[in-house]
Structures are given as structure tokens and as C-alpha cells.
Amino acid sequence: MLAIVAPGQGAQKPGFLTPWLADPRFAARLDWLSAVSGLDLRHFGTQADEETIRDTAIAQPLLVAAGLLSAASLFPYPADAFDRIGVVAGHSVGEITAAAGVGVLSAEQAMVLVRERGRAMARASAVRPTSMAAVLRGEPEEVLAAIEAAGLTAANNNGRGQVVAAGTVEQLDRLADNLPPKARLVPLSVAGAFHTAHMSPAVKHLSDLARAVSTHDPRVPLLSNADGQVVGRGSEVLARIVGQVANPVRWDLCLDTMADLGVTGLLEVTPAGTLTGLAKRNLPGVETFALNTPDELDDAATFVRNHADVDPARTATAPAWQLVLSPARGQFERTEGIETETVLSGLTTLGTVQGADDRFTISTPAGGAVGEWLVEDGDPVAPGQPLLRLDPSGRS
């Protein structure tokens, strides 16, 4: 199974888009996204220095544009790509890249949303000096205790060996003076305490804007940073992206879900390296590919073919059909009386998935007719597994 992932802020490097601009199609698309975002992304991706692209309002649109365009170079026909990709996820702002990549948002919507996200987070960061730093190695319990004792938030839990602490500069200095044994602190190239309460004003701004954003349901299973769950409704994807600005990123749980799904290959779009590095430490046996230059596209295409797992449940259905997916691993319990050809109203409860610790309610994203149950009552299900085919037109 193939996973495609998109990096978050801090992955950008001066000049990282330079080799891509040799492709006139890439360059034209970048100019279009520059026009949409109101930023000269060509300049920022090729000529701007490290301090300039560290600015949140610049870094975030630059990262989303780079991820979308490198993915478009790898998958020039997205409809074909959907059948080959098993799961998609993005780290922090990379969630917007991932959401646009699987059709929840258009590229233009993604660029406007990330522009406003970056600006709002930059304004929130300017209230007082805040930042983030990665705590490498050390015993996990001791690291989390030290972060809490310093008054910081564990803003990113990135899996074994890396937790990112966020808060004021004074709090980070306090942590640096009281690190657990064997732990090391590495400052990150970000301009604020992202994914903490310091970002609450940005959430308010994005929530207001999100009311006007239309969404579509993901064409590929999409994981949420909030809890690693598969999210099947576009409106929920958008709500989670907005709320995640002020809440911790649980990339460790996303990695756990990828392991549960049986991912065998993980490809990170440009600028790549951060998430493939985390996968190497946390997903033993999973092959990785960091796509950073157009010279690597042929090898990346081979990597995709080697790990693509075509899902008959997706390829056998016309676009009119809508798949209802399981959000988690567990046992499916089906609601009585919902049979094939039953016509349902929106948000009808189809059943529940009983996980190890929680019970998840499964409901229809909209009204429609039941076409085919893909699981039986009592079946064990995996995160992202199709449960039901629904015809939104209401035809049985």
C-alpha cells in the first residue's frame, strides 16, 4: 500500500524550487498559484534567503504550492492516481496540501486558505516572542514531563525519539536548562508557538472564513493530525484543519494508522526529507521516497508502481457512488433496518465501530440510497475501509 505525505513548516530551504522551474508547466502553474495567493512564490522558492522564507505568512503558502505542484508532476492525471494511492496525510500545514490533493479543496481554495492561515498565525505570533524546538531522544515520559514543567505544550508528537515543544522564548530557555538525560534540544525554523493556545486568534479568523468554503469528500482515505483517524467527510476535514491550528499535531497516531493499514511505501512530496526520516524511525520495513527534484520523477513513478494497491471497491464504482469509510480499527455494529435499496436522509446513523478505547458513530454524509453493504454486522474493520456504497442521487 502506498502512502503520500506532505511536510509542514520548517521543511522549506532557500532555493528549493529552483530545479523545478526548468519545467515550463511547473513554472506556469507556480505563477498561477502566485496570482491566487498574492505572493511571488517563484521569488520565494528560488531567490529568497532563509530568514525571509521563515516568515509564517510566506512559508505556509510556499509549502502548499510546492507540495501540490510536485504531486501534479508525479501524477499528471489525478483520476488515475486516486486508484493507486492507499492513504494520504499532511503534517500541520501539510494537511491543506493533502486535502487539496484528494479533492476536498481545489488548489485555488487551498492557496487562499493557507494564505489566510499564514497571515493569521503570523499576527498571533507577533503578540509575544514564541517559538518551537524539537526534543530528540530521551525517555518519552521524562521528555513530556520536562516540557510540562517548563510551561510548554507538546505541540507535535512525531513518534519515537521526537517531540516538539512550543511556547514562549523564556519557557524554551527553561526547558533547555532542564533537559532529561540523553535528550537534545534543536530549535526549529518557525516564527511562533504553533498548535498551542497562542494561536487561538488565528482559529477564530479561519473559522469565520471556512463558513464560505465548499468542500467535497476525499477521493482517497485521508488521515487527521488530531487523532490519526480516517476522515470521510470534506466538511469535517475542513473543520479539523481549522481547529488544528491551536491543537497539538499527533503525527505519531497517523504513523500508527499507516501501520494498521499495511502501508509498504511512503512518498513525501517536495520539500521532502522530514517525514521520510520520521517514517524510517517509526515504520520499520516500510520503504520511503523523498521527492525533491524533477530528476527524481522517473524513480518516484517506479516507487509508486511498486507499492500501488488498487482497491477494487474504489475502481469498481462510478464517481456518482459515495463510499462511507470506517474512521478507526475495531468491530463494526450495523444499525438494524438499513438494507440494500433503503433511501436514507442526511446524517443517518449507519452503525458504530467499537475500537480498543472508543466507540465511533458512522453516519451518512448526505442523503441517498444504499447501493451495497461492503461489510457485515460484527465484522472487524480497519481505518479507511469502505463500509457502504451510497448513491447520493437517491436511486436504489
C-alpha positions in Angstrom: 0.0 0.0 0.0 1.2 3.5 -0.9 1.1 6.5 1.4 1.6 10.0 0.1 2.5 12.6 2.7 3.1 16.4 2.7 5.5 18.2 5.0 4.8 21.1 7.4 6.5 24.4 8.2 10.2 24.2 8.8 10.8 21.9 5.8 11.5 24.8 3.4 15.0 25.7 2.4 16.4 28.6 0.3 16.3 27.8 -3.4 14.5 24.5 -3.1 12.2 25.2 -6.1 15.0 26.2 -8.5 15.3 22.8 -10.2 11.6 22.6 -10.7 11.3 25.8 -12.7 13.2 24.2 -15.6 9.8 22.6 -16.4 7.7 25.2 -18.1 4.5 23.5 -16.9 5.6 23.7 -13.3 6.6 27.3 -13.7 3.3 28.3 -15.3 1.3 26.6 -12.5 3.5 28.2 -9.9 2.8 31.6 -11.4 -0.9 30.9 -11.3 -0.8 29.9 -7.6 1.3 33.1 -7.0 -1.5 35.1 -8.6 -4.1 33.3 -6.4 -2.2 33.8 -3.2 -0.9 37.3 -3.9 2.7 36.2 -3.3 5.7 35.9 -5.6 6.2 32.3 -4.9 8.7 32.0 -7.8 11.0 34.5 -6.0 10.5 33.0 -2.5 11.2 29.5 -3.8 14.3 30.3 -5.7 16.0 33.6 -4.5 14.8 34.5 -1.0 17.1 33.8 1.9 16.4 31.6 4.9 15.1 34.4 7.2 12.7 35.6 4.6 11.0 32.2 4.0 10.9 31.6 7.7 8.1 34.2 7.9 4.9 32.2 8.5 2.9 34.2 6.1 5.4 33.2 3.3 6.4 29.8 4.3 3.0 28.2 4.5 1.7 29.2 1.0 5.1 28.3 -0.4 5.0 24.8 1.1 1.4 24.1 0.0 2.2 25.3 -3.6 5.4 23.2 -3.7 3.6 20.1 -2.5 0.7 20.4 -4.8 2.8 21.1 -7.9 5.4 18.4 -7.3 2.4 15.9 -6.8 0.9 17.1 -10.0 4.2 16.5 -11.8 4.2 12.9 -10.4 0.5 12.3 -11.1 -0.4 14.3 -14.2 -3.8 12.5 -14.4 -5.2 12.7 -10.8 -8.2 10.5 -11.5 -5.7 7.6 -12.3 -3.7 8.4 -9.2 -6.6 8.0 -6.8 -6.8 4.3 -7.6 -3.2 3.8 -6.7 -2.8 5.7 -3.5 -3.8 3.9 -0.3 -3.7 6.8 2.1 -2.8 10.4 2.3 -1.7 12.7 5.2 0.0 16.0 5.8 1.9 17.3 8.8 0.5 20.6 10.2 0.0 23.0 7.2 0.7 19.9 5.0 -2.9 18.9 5.9 -4.1 21.6 3.5 -1.8 20.1 0.7 -3.2 16.7 1.4 -6.8 17.9 1.5 -6.4 19.6 -1.9 -4.6 16.6 -3.3 -7.5 14.3 -2.6 -10.2 16.7 -3.9 -11.6 18.1 -0.6 -10.5 21.6 -1.7 -9.5 23.0 -5.1 -5.9 24.2 -5.5 -7.2 27.8 -5.5 -9.2 27.3 -2.3 -6.2 25.7 -0.7 -4.0 28.7 -1.6 -6.5 31.3 -0.3 -7.0 29.2 2.9 -3.3 28.8 3.5 -2.6 32.5 2.8 -5.1 33.5 5.5 -3.8 30.8 7.8 -0.2 32.0 7.5 -1.2 35.7 8.0 -3.4 34.9 11.0 -0.8 32.8 12.6 1.9 35.4 12.0 -0.3 38.0 13.7 -0.8 35.7 16.6 2.9 35.0 16.8 3.6 38.8 17.0 1.7 39.2 20.2 4.8 38.0 22.2 8.0 36.1 21.3 7.2 32.4 20.9 8.8 29.6 19.1 9.2 25.8 18.9 12.1 23.3 19.4 12.4 19.6 18.9 13.4 17.4 21.8 15.3 14.5 20.4 15.9 11.2 22.2 15.4 10.8 25.9 12.8 8.7 27.7 9.4 9.7 26.3 7.8 10.1 29.8 10.6 12.2 31.1 10.6 14.4 28.0 6.9 15.1 28.3 7.2 15.8 32.0 10.1 18.2 31.3 8.0 20.0 28.7 5.1 20.4 31.0 7.3 21.5 33.9 8.6 24.3 31.7 5.1 25.5 31.0 5.3 24.4 27.4 3.0 22.4 25.1 3.9 19.2 23.4 2.7 20.7 20.1 3.9 17.9 17.8 4.3 14.3 18.9 6.2 13.0 15.9 6.7 9.4 17.1 9.7 7.6 18.6 12.5 10.0 19.5 11.0 13.3 18.6 8.5 15.6 20.5 8.3 19.3 19.6 7.8 21.7 22.5 6.2 25.1 21.9 5.7 28.2 24.0 7.4 31.4 24.9 11.1 32.0 24.4 11.5 32.1 28.2 9.8 28.8 28.6 12.0 27.2 25.9 15.1 28.6 27.7 13.9 27.0 30.9 13.5 23.6 29.1 17.0 23.9 27.6 18.4 24.3 31.2 16.5 21.3 32.5 16.6 18.6 29.7 16.2 14.9 30.7 19.3 12.7 30.4 20.3 11.9 26.8 17.8 14.4 25.4 18.9 17.1 22.9 17.0 20.4 22.0 17.0 21.6 18.4 15.4 25.0 17.6 13.0 24.9 14.6 12.8 27.4 11.7 9.4 28.7 12.7 8.2 32.1 14.0 5.7 31.1 16.6 4.3 28.6 19.0 2.1 26.8 16.5 -0.5 24.3 17.6 -0.9 25.9 21.1 -3.3 28.2 22.8 -1.1 31.1 21.5 -2.8 30.5 18.1 -6.4 30.9 19.3 -6.9 34.2 17.5 -6.0 32.6 14.2 -8.6 29.8 14.7 -11.3 32.5 15.1 -10.3 34.1 11.8 -10.2 30.9 9.9 -13.5 29.6 11.4 -15.2 32.7 10.1 -13.7 32.2 6.6 -14.4 28.5 6.5 -18.2 29.1 6.5 -17.9 30.2 2.9 -15.7 27.3 1.7 -17.4 24.5 -0.2 -15.8 21.0 0.1 -16.0 17.6 -1.4 -15.5 14.3 0.3 -11.9 12.8 0.0 -11.3 10.6 -3.0 -8.6 8.7 -1.0 -8.5 7.8 2.7 -7.2 11.0 4.5 -5.7 10.9 8.0 -6.3 13.7 10.5 -3.5 15.2 12.6 -5.8 15.4 15.5 -6.0 11.7 16.2 -4.7 9.8 13.3 -8.3 8.8 12.2 -9.5 8.5 8.6 -11.9 11.3 7.9 -14.5 10.6 5.3 -16.4 13.9 5.0 -15.0 17.0 3.4 -16.7 19.4 5.8 -15.1 17.6 8.8 -11.7 17.7 7.1 -12.0 21.5 6.8 -13.2 21.8 10.4 -10.3 19.8 11.7 -7.8 21.7 9.6 -9.1 25.0 11.2 -9.1 23.6 14.8 -5.7 22.0 14.4 -4.0 25.5 14.3 -4.3 25.7 18.1 -4.1 22.0 19.0 -1.2 19.5 19.0 -0.3 17.5 15.9 -0.4 13.8 16.6 1.7 12.6 13.8 2.6 9.5 15.9 -1.0 8.4 15.7 -1.0 9.0 11.9 2.0 6.7 11.7 0.2 4.1 13.8 -2.8 4.2 11.4 -0.5 3.7 8.4 1.0 0.7 10.1 -2.5 -0.6 10.8 -3.5 -0.1 7.2 -0.5 -2.1 6.0 1.4 0.7 4.2 4.5 -0.6 2.5 5.8 2.5 0.8 5.7 6.2 1.9 6.4 9.0 -0.6 6.9 12.6 0.6 6.3 15.5 -1.8 8.6 18.5 -2.1 10.3 19.7 0.1 10.9 16.2 1.3 13.0 14.6 4.0 11.4 15.4 7.3 8.5 12.9 7.2 10.5 10.2 5.4 13.0 10.5 8.3 10.3 10.0 10.9 8.9 7.1 8.9 12.3 5.3 8.9 12.4 5.5 12.7 8.7 4.6 13.3 7.7 2.3 10.5 10.3 -0.5 10.3 10.2 -2.3 7.0 8.4 0.5 5.1 10.2 1.9 2.1 10.4 5.7 1.7 11.0 8.1 -1.1 11.8 11.8 -0.7 10.8 13.7 -3.9 12.9 16.8 -4.1 13.8 17.4 -7.8 12.2 16.7 -11.2 15.2 14.5 -11.9 13.7 12.0 -9.4 10.3 11.8 -11.0 11.0 8.6 -13.0 12.3 6.8 -9.9 9.3 8.1 -8.0 6.9 6.8 -10.6 8.6 3.4 -10.3 8.3 3.6 -6.5 4.5 4.3 -6.9 4.0 1.3 -9.2 5.9 -0.9 -6.8 3.6 0.0 -3.8 0.3 0.9 -5.5 -2.5 -1.3 -4.2 -5.5 -0.8 -6.5 -8.7 -1.0 -4.3 -11.5 -2.8 -6.2 -14.1 -1.1 -4.0 -12.9 2.3 -5.4 -12.2 1.4 -9.0 -15.4 -0.6 -9.5 -17.6 2.4 -8.7 -18.6 5.3 -10.9 -17.9 8.8 -9.5 -21.6 9.1 -8.6 -21.2 6.5 -5.9 -20.1 7.7 -2.5 -18.1 5.4 -0.2 -18.7 5.6 3.6 -15.4 4.7 5.3 -14.5 3.4 8.8 -12.7 6.1 10.8 -10.8 3.6 13.0 -9.9 -0.1 13.7 -12.5 -2.1 15.6 -15.7 -4.2 15.3 -18.5 -2.8 13.1 -22.0 -2.9 14.5 -24.7 -2.2 11.9 -27.9 -0.3 12.6 -30.9 -2.5 12.2 -33.3 -2.0 9.3 -30.8 -0.4 6.8 -30.9 -2.7 3.9 -29.8 -2.5 0.2 -32.0 0.0 -1.7 -33.1 1.7 1.5 -33.3 5.5 0.9 -31.7 7.5 3.7 -31.8 11.1 4.8 -28.6 13.1 5.6 -26.6 12.2 8.7 -28.5 8.9 9.2 -26.6 6.7 11.7 -25.4 3.6 9.9 -23.7 1.9 12.8 -20.8 2.1 15.1 -17.2 0.9 15.3 -16.1 -0.3 18.7 -12.3 0.4 19.0 -9.9 -0.6 21.8 -10.8 2.5 23.8 -13.6 4.4 22.0 -16.8 3.8 20.1 -17.2 5.8 16.8 -20.6 6.6 15.3 -20.8 6.2 11.5 -23.3 8.3 9.7 -24.2 9.2 6.1 -22.5 12.4 4.8 -25.7 13.2 2.9 -28.9 11.6 1.8 -29.0 8.8 -0.7 -29.9 5.2 -1.5 -27.9 2.2 -0.1 -26.3 0.5 -3.0 -24.3 -2.2 -1.4 -23.0 -3.1 2.1 -19.3 -4.0 1.9 -19.1 -5.4 5.4 -21.4 -7.4 7.6 -22.6 -6.8 11.2 -19.9 -7.8 13.6 -17.1 -7.7 11.0 -13.6 -6.4 12.1 -12.8 -3.3 10.1 -9.6 -1.3 9.5 -9.3 2.5 9.4 -10.3 3.8 5.9 -12.0 0.5 5.0 -15.1 1.1 2.8 -18.3 0.1 4.7 -21.1 1.0 2.3 -21.7 2.3 -1.2 -24.3 5.1 -1.3 -25.9 6.7 -4.3 -26.4 10.4 -3.5 -29.0 10.7 -6.3 -31.3 8.6 -4.2 -31.8 6.0 -6.9 -31.9 2.4 -5.5 
